[in-house]
Amino acid sequence: MTYPAATDPAATGGCAATFRCGNATVTLYTDSPQALAEARRTLYSYDEQPPGPATWHIYLTVDPDVASSADATTDGRCFDIGPQTYAYQRGPGPSSTIWVPDRGTLLHADQKTRTIGVRCATADAIGLWAPRLVRQAMTAQLLAGGMVYAHAAAFICRDRGILIAGHRGRGKTTTLLAGLHHLGGDYVTNDRLMLHAGDSGLHGYPWPMPLRAGIGTLSALPHLRHRVPAGQRALTTEEKWAFPHKVVIEPADFPTLLHRGGTVAGQMTPSVMIWPHLDRGRSGVSVERVGPDEVHQTLLDTRMFMHDPARGTSAHINQWLVPGPANEVTDAHLHRTAAALATRPCYRVHAGADPAALADAVGALLDAGESR
């Protein structure tokens, strides 16, 4: 597969942009304005600049005849790229071709030249791939540069970065939305944060994606009740909290989650960490300090809560096209980041289904920190 010159914007009809996060850069070229718009809409935390030199270059084109290509074959290794989508790879190594029949998409990734070429049968498919591939190429660079995934929500309040970490179902989203509404502040992320511990300190960058919230959480916040689907509004409170499916809120709508002049932020510096433990039947809120040794060991054992040893499950990391660094490199980054986070105050917050009481507890922790 050949690519147009990176300096030739006419080759893609002028639809191109360079995205940046930290020191990582990706330039996207496409013949589809829809694809570029989708990338901009989803990748809310990446800085955008005019198209130009970057570490990775991605070329996305619409080709209705792609299925008839000799490379569009189900021979070779088959693997799951999710959700419920399978790919077939030929030529493993630094250069490989991948056919995704369910999406009518042919991809060619060259690790040496750091280019990805994509031909899609439909405009809808190309819009799907644009943000995902830019994010994957960006994430690979961030991981290689020392960052690690954290299963965490985050916001900034009173100039302090609040990192809300924990396994699935512990109450990260509820704590985040309650804090933003009742305390005010800037939205950072809902589920994934890229953390970097370096000479300049500890910093967090969103892994950009839509927010997903349960209808119990949305119903408990007056300004978000309208987002509960009409067919589920008649459920009892208990049924809403137990309802398994979540409501998606796209990045364009993040400003509606904010209060008191808050904005959407592209990075944060963690000042305090909260491990929420929400129990809908609980009537009050209790807070306990977690010692640094326990914080450090827990972060290592759970790999920043990306792995749940008790359940034997892990949060999905689907770095299937642009691989991250070797395991030993990632482990070194993890140990350094866990040690840095263990120097920050950490609290377990046990709360019920009252977001105001939960936010009050978080606010009290911030007040205590400011009084020291």
Protein Blocks (a to p, Z undefined) as FASTA:
>chain_A
ZZddfklmklnnopacdddehjbccddddfbfklmmmmmmmmmmbccddddddfbdcddd
ddfklmmpmklccehjdddebjhiacddehiajbdcdddfknopacdddfklopacdddf
bfklmmmmmmmmmmmmmmmmmmmnopacdddddddeehiacddeddehilpmmmmmmmmm
mnopadfbfmbccddddfkoccdddddddddddfklmmmpmklmmmpcfklmmpcfklmm
mpmbdcdddfklmmmmpgehiacdfbdcdfbdcdddddfkbcbdcdddddfklmmmmmmm
nonolacfknopacddddfklccddfklmmmmmmmmmmmmmmpccddddddfbfklmmmm
mmmmmmmmmmZZ
